[in-house]
Amino acid sequence: MIGAAVIGHWVGPNERDLPDPDEYIKIDGSRVQTHNGRLSFTFAEPMEEVNYLDQARLVAIDHPASADIYPNERFVANPPFPEFKIITAQHSHPPAGAWDDAGHDVLPALLTRDHGYVTGFKLLHFAGFAEPHSLVLDLGAWDSSRPLHLLLDGFTEYFTANSMYAAYQANLAVTAPYVEAQEADGSWKRVVDDMGFPAGLPRTITVDLTGKIKPGTHKIRIVTNLQIYWDQALIDNSAPEQRMTVTEVPLAAARLHFHGYPRADESRFPGDLNYTYENVSLTGPYARHIGSYTRYGDVLPLLKAADDKFVVFGSGEEVVLDFDPSNLPKLPAGWKRDYLFYANGFVKDMDFYAADAFTVDPLPFHRMGIYPSPPRSEYPVDAHSLEYLLEYNTRYQSGNGVSEYRYVYPGR
């Protein structure tokens, strides 16, 4: 999660990325069960990153079973970042046709979420980059008097600060996905400059085309040079579902501890990671950012609000979150309940060309803009923040020993 909140990434000479620190992810209600009267979630870090988790929330969305709900989420390159709203879809359907830029029919790959992705574009030697490629979708018949949304499910094989720097030296820049519509004369006109893309592992993004394409337009084209793999494409042209109940599920407990490194399975498709939570190695092939992390144990007070008092944790560690559903309303007949899990914070990896890539400090904060901002960004220290630092961030890590740089799973 919060992949769009990465900090310090090199994006050009004297330029760093601007992070988007919050994200909502839909959790299908059928996958959620109570355990000891609580709804429990785990926010885990299986990779070589340091996380600065500031707030965690769970929101219950009750709605007619005939509708689906989606958070308005996607990774966009620059502000304005997506505002929070809930997109409802009642009659979503696959496109009438879909083709890659070579004219191949790729509609069968986009009909269901089955980890069967649209491929065929040529990969470059720079991580996350590909030759420019496009996906053409036939919208079929649609009503211009109602909202028009794309619901796109897929994952992104990320570029890195290192690959961005290498690509720049080869005179190559990122082409964020944009949308073109086909005009009556067959030409293409850009209608969305930055469509956004999935922030890492498989998830659904929403693209609002309402009022952006002319009535009667059938074909649109998504163009990019990033390694984005689409699994499903749906079109929704239904009127918004107004009947909906939104209820906050209070966070009752939060604990930070070491879990280990769950086994990653890429057998479905390279980059489409599936972790087996119960099968863990206590060591992993990762270094650690040097600095002061949050001590293990109760971290509930740190996650109640987005206030720059972070739970700071690294690879192999996790925050276990328990939410209290006891005050949720009874579902009306014919309704269902889904959830939105919300996280607010930042994340930093260890790319050589990322800013301060090997240390926990300097701590980020929400008003900083880019990380670190010129002149150098400084975490604001007052009496309250100093108390937080001295009480919670007392677990100093100086990096892993070489003997730890490997996975050791049970039975191997």
TORKOL-4160 file (C-alpha; in steps of 0.2 Angstrom, whole numbers, padded with zeros to 4 digits, m for minus):
412
<pt num="1" X="0000" Y="0000" Z="0000"/>
<pt num="2" X="0004" Y="0019" Z="m0001"/>
<pt num="3" X="0015" Y="0015" Z="m0016"/>
<pt num="4" X="0012" Y="0033" Z="m0022"/>
<pt num="5" X="0019" Y="0039" Z="m0006"/>
<pt num="6" X="0037" Y="0035" Z="m0010"/>
<pt num="7" X="0049" Y="0049" Z="m0005"/>
<pt num="8" X="0065" Y="0055" Z="m0012"/>
<pt num="9" X="0064" Y="0047" Z="m0029"/>
<pt num="10" X="0075" Y="0055" Z="m0043"/>
<pt num="11" X="0064" Y="0060" Z="m0057"/>
<pt num="12" X="0075" Y="0072" Z="m0066"/>
<pt num="13" X="0090" Y="0084" Z="m0064"/>
<pt num="14" X="0087" Y="0093" Z="m0047"/>
<pt num="15" X="0070" Y="0085" Z="m0046"/>
<pt num="16" X="0062" Y="0073" Z="m0034"/>
<pt num="17" X="0045" Y="0065" Z="m0034"/>
<pt num="18" X="0030" Y="0073" Z="m0024"/>
<pt num="19" X="0022" Y="0060" Z="m0014"/>
<pt num="20" X="0004" Y="0056" Z="m0012"/>
<pt num="21" X="0003" Y="0050" Z="0006"/>
<pt num="22" X="m0014" Y="0042" Z="0008"/>
<pt num="23" X="m0023" Y="0027" Z="m0001"/>
<pt num="24" X="m0040" Y="0018" Z="0001"/>
<pt num="25" X="m0041" Y="0000" Z="m0005"/>
<pt num="26" X="m0057" Y="m0010" Z="m0006"/>
<pt num="27" X="m0059" Y="m0026" Z="0004"/>
<pt num="28" X="m0073" Y="m0037" Z="m0002"/>
<pt num="29" X="m0085" Y="m0040" Z="0013"/>
<pt num="30" X="m0086" Y="m0058" Z="0009"/>
<pt num="31" X="m0067" Y="m0060" Z="0013"/>
<pt num="32" X="m0069" Y="m0052" Z="0030"/>
<pt num="33" X="m0073" Y="m0062" Z="0046"/>
<pt num="34" X="m0072" Y="m0057" Z="0064"/>
<pt num="35" X="m0059" Y="m0065" Z="0076"/>
<pt num="36" X="m0062" Y="m0063" Z="0094"/>
<pt num="37" X="m0075" Y="m0050" Z="0090"/>
<pt num="38" X="m0063" Y="m0039" Z="0080"/>
<pt num="39" X="m0059" Y="m0037" Z="0062"/>
<pt num="40" X="m0040" Y="m0039" Z="0061"/>
<pt num="41" X="m0028" Y="m0033" Z="0047"/>
<pt num="42" X="m0010" Y="m0034" Z="0045"/>
<pt num="43" X="0001" Y="m0020" Z="0037"/>
<pt num="44" X="0017" Y="m0029" Z="0033"/>
<pt num="45" X="0034" Y="m0025" Z="0025"/>
<pt num="46" X="0042" Y="m0039" Z="0015"/>
<pt num="47" X="0054" Y="m0029" Z="0005"/>
<pt num="48" X="0069" Y="m0018" Z="0007"/>
<pt num="49" X="0060" Y="m0002" Z="0013"/>
<pt num="50" X="0056" Y="0009" Z="0028"/>
<pt num="51" X="0038" Y="0013" Z="0031"/>
<pt num="52" X="0032" Y="0029" Z="0040"/>
<pt num="53" X="0014" Y="0024" Z="0045"/>
<pt num="54" X="0004" Y="0039" Z="0052"/>
<pt num="55" X="m0014" Y="0033" Z="0052"/>
<pt num="56" X="m0024" Y="0018" Z="0048"/>
<pt num="57" X="m0043" Y="0017" Z="0047"/>
<pt num="58" X="m0057" Y="0005" Z="0042"/>
<pt num="59" X="m0073" Y="0011" Z="0034"/>
<pt num="60" X="m0088" Y="0000" Z="0031"/>
<pt num="61" X="m0099" Y="0004" Z="0015"/>
<pt num="62" X="m0116" Y="m0003" Z="0016"/>
<pt num="63" X="m0125" Y="m0003" Z="m0001"/>
<pt num="64" X="m0138" Y="m0012" Z="m0012"/>
<pt num="65" X="m0131" Y="m0029" Z="m0018"/>
<pt num="66" X="m0135" Y="m0024" Z="m0036"/>
<pt num="67" X="m0121" Y="m0011" Z="m0035"/>
<pt num="68" X="m0102" Y="m0012" Z="m0034"/>
<pt num="69" X="m0091" Y="0001" Z="m0025"/>
<pt num="70" X="m0074" Y="0007" Z="m0029"/>
<pt num="71" X="m0063" Y="0020" Z="m0021"/>
<pt num="72" X="m0057" Y="0034" Z="m0032"/>
<pt num="73" X="m0039" Y="0029" Z="m0032"/>
<pt num="74" X="m0024" Y="0028" Z="m0044"/>
<pt num="75" X="m0006" Y="0033" Z="m0044"/>
<pt num="76" X="m0004" Y="0050" Z="m0054"/>
<pt num="77" X="0013" Y="0058" Z="m0058"/>
<pt num="78" X="0008" Y="0075" Z="m0051"/>
<pt num="79" X="m0005" Y="0085" Z="m0041"/>
<pt num="80" X="m0020" Y="0086" Z="m0041"/>
<pt num="81" X="m0020" Y="0069" Z="m0032"/>
<pt num="82" X="m0037" Y="0060" Z="m0033"/>
<pt num="83" X="m0049" Y="0066" Z="m0020"/>
<pt num="84" X="m0058" Y="0054" Z="m0010"/>
<pt num="85" X="m0075" Y="0048" Z="m0016"/>
<pt num="86" X="m0084" Y="0032" Z="m0019"/>
<pt num="87" X="m0088" Y="0027" Z="m0036"/>
<pt num="88" X="m0103" Y="0016" Z="m0038"/>
<pt num="89" X="m0106" Y="0004" Z="m0053"/>
<pt num="90" X="m0122" Y="m0005" Z="m0056"/>
<pt num="91" X="m0121" Y="m0011" Z="m0074"/>
<pt num="92" X="m0102" Y="m0012" Z="m0078"/>
<pt num="93" X="m0097" Y="m0023" Z="m0093"/>
<pt num="94" X="m0082" Y="m0027" Z="m0103"/>
<pt num="95" X="m0078" Y="m0016" Z="m0118"/>
<pt num="96" X="m0085" Y="m0021" Z="m0135"/>
<pt num="97" X="m0068" Y="m0024" Z="m0141"/>
<pt num="98" X="m0050" Y="m0022" Z="m0136"/>
<pt num="99" X="m0034" Y="m0022" Z="m0146"/>
<pt num="100" X="m0015" Y="m0019" Z="m0143"/>
<pt num="101" X="m0005" Y="m0007" Z="m0154"/>
<pt num="102" X="m0001" Y="m0021" Z="m0166"/>
<pt num="103" X="m0019" Y="m0024" Z="m0169"/>
<pt num="104" X="m0020" Y="m0041" Z="m0159"/>
<pt num="105" X="m0037" Y="m0045" Z="m0151"/>
<pt num="106" X="m0034" Y="m0044" Z="m0132"/>
<pt num="107" X="m0052" Y="m0044" Z="m0126"/>
<pt num="108" X="m0051" Y="m0062" Z="m0119"/>
<pt num="109" X="m0037" Y="m0056" Z="m0107"/>
<pt num="110" X="m0048" Y="m0042" Z="m0101"/>
<pt num="111" X="m0064" Y="m0051" Z="m0097"/>
<pt num="112" X="m0061" Y="m0057" Z="m0079"/>
<pt num="113" X="m0048" Y="m0054" Z="m0065"/>
<pt num="114" X="m0039" Y="m0070" Z="m0067"/>
<pt num="115" X="m0021" Y="m0065" Z="m0068"/>
<pt num="116" X="m0020" Y="m0067" Z="m0087"/>
<pt num="117" X="m0013" Y="m0050" Z="m0092"/>
<pt num="118" X="m0012" Y="m0041" Z="m0108"/>
<pt num="119" X="0007" Y="m0042" Z="m0113"/>
<pt num="120" X="0016" Y="m0041" Z="m0130"/>
<pt num="121" X="0024" Y="m0024" Z="m0128"/>
<pt num="122" X="0043" Y="m0024" Z="m0129"/>
<pt num="123" X="0052" Y="m0022" Z="m0112"/>
<pt num="124" X="0068" Y="m0010" Z="m0111"/>
<pt num="125" X="0083" Y="m0013" Z="m0101"/>
<pt num="126" X="0078" Y="0000" Z="m0088"/>
<pt num="127" X="0067" Y="m0007" Z="m0074"/>
<pt num="128" X="0049" Y="m0002" Z="m0077"/>
<pt num="129" X="0051" Y="0005" Z="m0094"/>
<pt num="130" X="0044" Y="m0002" Z="m0111"/>
<pt num="131" X="0043" Y="0003" Z="m0129"/>
<pt num="132" X="0028" Y="0015" Z="m0131"/>
<pt num="133" X="0013" Y="0005" Z="m0132"/>
<pt num="134" X="m0006" Y="0007" Z="m0132"/>
<pt num="135" X="m0022" Y="m0002" Z="m0128"/>
<pt num="136" X="m0037" Y="0002" Z="m0138"/>
<pt num="137" X="m0055" Y="0000" Z="m0131"/>
<pt num="138" X="m0071" Y="0000" Z="m0139"/>
<pt num="139" X="m0084" Y="0008" Z="m0127"/>
<pt num="140" X="m0099" Y="0002" Z="m0137"/>
<pt num="141" X="m0115" Y="0012" Z="m0135"/>
<pt num="142" X="m0116" Y="0024" Z="m0120"/>
<pt num="143" X="m0127" Y="0038" Z="m0114"/>
<pt num="144" X="m0119" Y="0055" Z="m0112"/>
<pt num="145" X="m0132" Y="0060" Z="m0100"/>
<pt num="146" X="m0124" Y="0048" Z="m0087"/>
<pt num="147" X="m0107" Y="0046" Z="m0079"/>
<pt num="148" X="m0094" Y="0036" Z="m0089"/>
<pt num="149" X="m0081" Y="0027" Z="m0079"/>
<pt num="150" X="m0067" Y="0015" Z="m0084"/>
<pt num="151" X="m0063" Y="0002" Z="m0070"/>
<pt num="152" X="m0046" Y="m0005" Z="m0074"/>
<pt num="153" X="m0038" Y="m0019" Z="m0064"/>
<pt num="154" X="m0020" Y="m0023" Z="m0066"/>
<pt num="155" X="m0002" Y="m0021" Z="m0058"/>
<pt num="156" X="0013" Y="m0010" Z="m0062"/>
<pt num="157" X="0031" Y="m0017" Z="m0063"/>
<pt num="158" X="0039" Y="m0001" Z="m0055"/>
<pt num="159" X="0052" Y="0010" Z="m0061"/>
<pt num="160" X="0065" Y="0015" Z="m0048"/>
<pt num="161" X="0076" Y="0030" Z="m0045"/>
<pt num="162" X="0090" Y="0021" Z="m0052"/>
<pt num="163" X="0081" Y="0016" Z="m0068"/>
<pt num="164" X="0074" Y="0034" Z="m0070"/>
<pt num="165" X="0092" Y="0040" Z="m0069"/>
<pt num="166" X="0099" Y="0028" Z="m0082"/>
<pt num="167" X="0084" Y="0031" Z="m0093"/>
<pt num="168" X="0087" Y="0050" Z="m0092"/>
<pt num="169" X="0105" Y="0047" Z="m0098"/>
<pt num="170" X="0098" Y="0037" Z="m0113"/>
<pt num="171" X="0086" Y="0052" Z="m0117"/>
<pt num="172" X="0071" Y="0043" Z="m0111"/>
<pt num="173" X="0058" Y="0050" Z="m0100"/>
<pt num="174" X="0042" Y="0042" Z="m0092"/>
<pt num="175" X="0026" Y="0044" Z="m0102"/>
<pt num="176" X="0013" Y="0043" Z="m0089"/>
<pt num="177" X="m0003" Y="0034" Z="m0096"/>
<pt num="178" X="m0014" Y="0046" Z="m0105"/>
<pt num="179" X="m0031" Y="0043" Z="m0114"/>
<pt num="180" X="m0035" Y="0048" Z="m0132"/>
<pt num="181" X="m0052" Y="0047" Z="m0141"/>
<pt num="182" X="m0054" Y="0043" Z="m0159"/>
<pt num="183" X="m0062" Y="0057" Z="m0169"/>
<pt num="184" X="m0075" Y="0055" Z="m0183"/>
<pt num="185" X="m0061" Y="0057" Z="m0196"/>
<pt num="186" X="m0051" Y="0043" Z="m0188"/>
<pt num="187" X="m0038" Y="0054" Z="m0179"/>
<pt num="188" X="m0034" Y="0053" Z="m0161"/>
<pt num="189" X="m0037" Y="0068" Z="m0149"/>
<pt num="190" X="m0030" Y="0067" Z="m0131"/>
<pt num="191" X="m0043" Y="0069" Z="m0118"/>
<pt num="192" X="m0035" Y="0064" Z="m0102"/>
<pt num="193" X="m0017" Y="0069" Z="m0099"/>
<pt num="194" X="m0013" Y="0058" Z="m0084"/>
<pt num="195" X="m0024" Y="0044" Z="m0082"/>
<pt num="196" X="m0014" Y="0036" Z="m0068"/>
<pt num="197" X="m0009" Y="0018" Z="m0065"/>
<pt num="198" X="m0011" Y="0004" Z="m0052"/>
<pt num="199" X="0001" Y="0008" Z="m0037"/>
<pt num="200" X="0010" Y="m0008" Z="m0037"/>
<pt num="201" X="0002" Y="m0025" Z="m0034"/>
<pt num="202" X="m0014" Y="m0029" Z="m0042"/>
<pt num="203" X="m0028" Y="m0017" Z="m0039"/>
<pt num="204" X="m0042" Y="m0008" Z="m0047"/>
<pt num="205" X="m0041" Y="0010" Z="m0053"/>
<pt num="206" X="m0055" Y="0022" Z="m0058"/>
<pt num="207" X="m0054" Y="0033" Z="m0073"/>
<pt num="208" X="m0068" Y="0046" Z="m0075"/>
<pt num="209" X="m0072" Y="0050" Z="m0093"/>
<pt num="210" X="m0088" Y="0060" Z="m0090"/>
<pt num="211" X="m0088" Y="0075" Z="m0101"/>
<pt num="212" X="m0071" Y="0072" Z="m0108"/>
<pt num="213" X="m0076" Y="0063" Z="m0124"/>
<pt num="214" X="m0089" Y="0068" Z="m0137"/>
<pt num="215" X="m0106" Y="0059" Z="m0138"/>
<pt num="216" X="m0105" Y="0045" Z="m0150"/>
<pt num="217" X="m0087" Y="0041" Z="m0148"/>
<pt num="218" X="m0083" Y="0023" Z="m0148"/>
<pt num="219" X="m0064" Y="0020" Z="m0147"/>
<pt num="220" X="m0052" Y="0027" Z="m0134"/>
<pt num="221" X="m0033" Y="0023" Z="m0133"/>
<pt num="222" X="m0022" Y="0022" Z="m0118"/>
<pt num="223" X="m0004" Y="0026" Z="m0121"/>
<pt num="224" X="0011" Y="0024" Z="m0110"/>
<pt num="225" X="0029" Y="0018" Z="m0110"/>
<pt num="226" X="0028" Y="0010" Z="m0093"/>
<pt num="227" X="0027" Y="m0009" Z="m0089"/>
<pt num="228" X="0008" Y="m0009" Z="m0084"/>
<pt num="229" X="m0001" Y="m0026" Z="m0085"/>
<pt num="230" X="m0020" Y="m0025" Z="m0087"/>
<pt num="231" X="m0030" Y="m0040" Z="m0081"/>
<pt num="232" X="m0048" Y="m0033" Z="m0083"/>
<pt num="233" X="m0056" Y="m0018" Z="m0091"/>
<pt num="234" X="m0074" Y="m0014" Z="m0087"/>
<pt num="235" X="m0085" Y="0001" Z="m0092"/>
<pt num="236" X="m0099" Y="0008" Z="m0082"/>
<pt num="237" X="m0112" Y="0021" Z="m0088"/>
<pt num="238" X="m0124" Y="0019" Z="m0074"/>
<pt num="239" X="m0132" Y="0033" Z="m0064"/>
<pt num="240" X="m0124" Y="0035" Z="m0046"/>
<pt num="241" X="m0131" Y="0024" Z="m0033"/>
<pt num="242" X="m0137" Y="0037" Z="m0019"/>
<pt num="243" X="m0142" Y="0024" Z="m0006"/>
<pt num="244" X="m0126" Y="0020" Z="0004"/>
<pt num="245" X="m0122" Y="0020" Z="0022"/>
<pt num="246" X="m0104" Y="0024" Z="0027"/>
<pt num="247" X="m0098" Y="0019" Z="0045"/>
<pt num="248" X="m0081" Y="0022" Z="0053"/>
<pt num="249" X="m0075" Y="0006" Z="0061"/>
<pt num="250" X="m0065" Y="0011" Z="0076"/>
<pt num="251" X="m0047" Y="0006" Z="0078"/>
<pt num="252" X="m0046" Y="m0004" Z="0095"/>
<pt num="253" X="m0028" Y="m0010" Z="0095"/>
<pt num="254" X="m0012" Y="m0009" Z="0085"/>
<pt num="255" X="0004" Y="m0018" Z="0089"/>
<pt num="256" X="0021" Y="m0018" Z="0080"/>
<pt num="257" X="0032" Y="m0033" Z="0080"/>
<pt num="258" X="0044" Y="m0044" Z="0069"/>
<pt num="259" X="0035" Y="m0057" Z="0058"/>
<pt num="260" X="0048" Y="m0062" Z="0046"/>
<pt num="261" X="0048" Y="m0063" Z="0027"/>
<pt num="262" X="0033" Y="m0072" Z="0019"/>
<pt num="263" X="0037" Y="m0083" Z="0004"/>
<pt num="264" X="0034" Y="m0074" Z="m0012"/>
<pt num="265" X="0027" Y="m0084" Z="m0027"/>
<pt num="266" X="0028" Y="m0077" Z="m0044"/>
<pt num="267" X="0022" Y="m0093" Z="m0053"/>
<pt num="268" X="0006" Y="m0084" Z="m0059"/>
<pt num="269" X="0016" Y="m0070" Z="m0069"/>
<pt num="270" X="0033" Y="m0062" Z="m0066"/>
<pt num="271" X="0030" Y="m0047" Z="m0055"/>
<pt num="272" X="0013" Y="m0052" Z="m0049"/>
<pt num="273" X="0018" Y="m0057" Z="m0032"/>
<pt num="274" X="0008" Y="m0068" Z="m0020"/>
<pt num="275" X="0014" Y="m0070" Z="m0003"/>
<pt num="276" X="0011" Y="m0085" Z="0009"/>
<pt num="277" X="0009" Y="m0076" Z="0025"/>
<pt num="278" X="0012" Y="m0092" Z="0036"/>
<pt num="279" X="0027" Y="m0098" Z="0027"/>
<pt num="280" X="0041" Y="m0086" Z="0034"/>
<pt num="281" X="0060" Y="m0085" Z="0034"/>
<pt num="282" X="0067" Y="m0076" Z="0049"/>
<pt num="283" X="0080" Y="m0069" Z="0038"/>
<pt num="284" X="0080" Y="m0060" Z="0021"/>
<pt num="285" X="0092" Y="m0054" Z="0008"/>
<pt num="286" X="0090" Y="m0036" Z="0013"/>
<pt num="287" X="0099" Y="m0022" Z="0021"/>
<pt num="288" X="0091" Y="m0010" Z="0033"/>
<pt num="289" X="0090" Y="0009" Z="0034"/>
<pt num="290" X="0101" Y="0014" Z="0048"/>
<pt num="291" X="0093" Y="0024" Z="0061"/>
<pt num="292" X="0079" Y="0024" Z="0075"/>
<pt num="293" X="0064" Y="0014" Z="0072"/>
<pt num="294" X="0048" Y="0013" Z="0083"/>
<pt num="295" X="0050" Y="0001" Z="0097"/>
<pt num="296" X="0039" Y="m0015" Z="0097"/>
<pt num="297" X="0023" Y="m0016" Z="0106"/>
<pt num="298" X="0008" Y="m0005" Z="0107"/>
<pt num="299" X="0007" Y="0009" Z="0094"/>
<pt num="300" X="m0011" Y="0013" Z="0094"/>
<pt num="301" X="m0009" Y="0031" Z="0100"/>
<pt num="302" X="0002" Y="0034" Z="0084"/>
<pt num="303" X="m0011" Y="0028" Z="0072"/>
<pt num="304" X="m0027" Y="0038" Z="0077"/>
<pt num="305" X="m0023" Y="0053" Z="0066"/>
<pt num="306" X="m0012" Y="0059" Z="0052"/>
<pt num="307" X="m0001" Y="0070" Z="0063"/>
<pt num="308" X="0017" Y="0066" Z="0058"/>
<pt num="309" X="0019" Y="0054" Z="0073"/>
<pt num="310" X="0024" Y="0039" Z="0063"/>
<pt num="311" X="0026" Y="0020" Z="0067"/>
<pt num="312" X="0043" Y="0018" Z="0059"/>
<pt num="313" X="0046" Y="0000" Z="0054"/>
<pt num="314" X="0056" Y="m0010" Z="0041"/>
<pt num="315" X="0058" Y="m0026" Z="0032"/>
<pt num="316" X="0051" Y="m0041" Z="0040"/>
<pt num="317" X="0041" Y="m0031" Z="0052"/>
<pt num="318" X="0022" Y="m0028" Z="0053"/>
<pt num="319" X="0008" Y="m0019" Z="0062"/>
<pt num="320" X="m0007" Y="m0029" Z="0067"/>
<pt num="321" X="m0023" Y="m0019" Z="0067"/>
<pt num="322" X="m0039" Y="m0023" Z="0076"/>
<pt num="323" X="m0055" Y="m0014" Z="0072"/>
<pt num="324" X="m0071" Y="m0015" Z="0083"/>
<pt num="325" X="m0086" Y="m0018" Z="0072"/>
<pt num="326" X="m0098" Y="m0019" Z="0087"/>
<pt num="327" X="m0108" Y="m0003" Z="0082"/>
<pt num="328" X="m0110" Y="m0007" Z="0064"/>
<pt num="329" X="m0128" Y="m0006" Z="0059"/>
<pt num="330" X="m0139" Y="m0020" Z="0053"/>
<pt num="331" X="m0139" Y="m0023" Z="0035"/>
<pt num="332" X="m0156" Y="m0020" Z="0026"/>
<pt num="333" X="m0163" Y="m0034" Z="0016"/>
<pt num="334" X="m0154" Y="m0035" Z="m0002"/>
<pt num="335" X="m0139" Y="m0025" Z="0004"/>
<pt num="336" X="m0121" Y="m0030" Z="0006"/>
<pt num="337" X="m0106" Y="m0023" Z="0016"/>
<pt num="338" X="m0089" Y="m0020" Z="0009"/>
<pt num="339" X="m0074" Y="m0011" Z="0017"/>
<pt num="340" X="m0062" Y="0002" Z="0013"/>
<pt num="341" X="m0045" Y="0001" Z="0022"/>
<pt num="342" X="m0036" Y="0017" Z="0023"/>
<pt num="343" X="m0018" Y="0020" Z="0026"/>
<pt num="344" X="m0008" Y="0037" Z="0027"/>
<pt num="345" X="0011" Y="0038" Z="0028"/>
<pt num="346" X="0026" Y="0037" Z="0018"/>
<pt num="347" X="0039" Y="0024" Z="0012"/>
<pt num="348" X="0057" Y="0025" Z="0007"/>
<pt num="349" X="0067" Y="0012" Z="m0003"/>
<pt num="350" X="0086" Y="0010" Z="m0004"/>
<pt num="351" X="0089" Y="0015" Z="m0022"/>
<pt num="352" X="0106" Y="0023" Z="m0024"/>
<pt num="353" X="0099" Y="0038" Z="m0033"/>
<pt num="354" X="0085" Y="0041" Z="m0020"/>
<pt num="355" X="0087" Y="0055" Z="m0007"/>
<pt num="356" X="0094" Y="0049" Z="0010"/>
<pt num="357" X="0092" Y="0031" Z="0003"/>
<pt num="358" X="0101" Y="0022" Z="0017"/>
<pt num="359" X="0095" Y="0031" Z="0033"/>
<pt num="360" X="0078" Y="0032" Z="0042"/>
<pt num="361" X="0081" Y="0051" Z="0045"/>
<pt num="362" X="0077" Y="0064" Z="0040"/>
<pt num="363" X="0059" Y="0060" Z="0045"/>
<pt num="364" X="0046" Y="0065" Z="0032"/>
<pt num="365" X="0031" Y="0076" Z="0036"/>
<pt num="366" X="0015" Y="0081" Z="0027"/>
<pt num="367" X="0019" Y="0099" Z="0024"/>
<pt num="368" X="0036" Y="0096" Z="0017"/>
<pt num="369" X="0032" Y="0095" Z="m0002"/>
<pt num="370" X="0046" Y="0085" Z="m0010"/>
<pt num="371" X="0058" Y="0075" Z="0001"/>
<pt num="372" X="0070" Y="0083" Z="0006"/>
<pt num="373" X="0064" Y="0100" Z="0000"/>
<pt num="374" X="0077" Y="0113" Z="m0004"/>
<pt num="375" X="0084" Y="0120" Z="0007"/>
<pt num="376" X="0085" Y="0103" Z="0016"/>
<pt num="377" X="0068" Y="0098" Z="0024"/>
<pt num="378" X="0068" Y="0097" Z="0043"/>
<pt num="379" X="0055" Y="0087" Z="0053"/>
<pt num="380" X="0047" Y="0100" Z="0065"/>
<pt num="381" X="0053" Y="0097" Z="0083"/>
<pt num="382" X="0042" Y="0105" Z="0097"/>
<pt num="383" X="0038" Y="0098" Z="0114"/>
<pt num="384" X="0025" Y="0086" Z="0107"/>
<pt num="385" X="0035" Y="0079" Z="0093"/>
<pt num="386" X="0051" Y="0078" Z="0104"/>
<pt num="387" X="0040" Y="0068" Z="0117"/>
<pt num="388" X="0035" Y="0056" Z="0103"/>
<pt num="389" X="0053" Y="0053" Z="0097"/>
<pt num="390" X="0059" Y="0050" Z="0114"/>
<pt num="391" X="0045" Y="0038" Z="0119"/>
<pt num="392" X="0043" Y="0028" Z="0103"/>
<pt num="393" X="0057" Y="0029" Z="0091"/>
<pt num="394" X="0070" Y="0021" Z="0103"/>
<pt num="395" X="0075" Y="0005" Z="0093"/>
<pt num="396" X="0091" Y="0009" Z="0084"/>
<pt num="397" X="0096" Y="m0002" Z="0069"/>
<pt num="398" X="0113" Y="m0001" Z="0061"/>
<pt num="399" X="0110" Y="m0013" Z="0047"/>
<pt num="400" X="0110" Y="m0032" Z="0044"/>
<pt num="401" X="0125" Y="m0043" Z="0045"/>
<pt num="402" X="0131" Y="m0052" Z="0030"/>
<pt num="403" X="0126" Y="m0069" Z="0037"/>
<pt num="404" X="0108" Y="m0063" Z="0037"/>
<pt num="405" X="0107" Y="m0059" Z="0018"/>
<pt num="406" X="0097" Y="m0075" Z="0013"/>
<pt num="407" X="0080" Y="m0083" Z="0015"/>
<pt num="408" X="0079" Y="m0099" Z="0026"/>
<pt num="409" X="0061" Y="m0106" Z="0025"/>
<pt num="410" X="0055" Y="m0121" Z="0035"/>
<pt num="411" X="0059" Y="m0138" Z="0026"/>
<pt num="412" X="0073" Y="m0131" Z="0016"/>
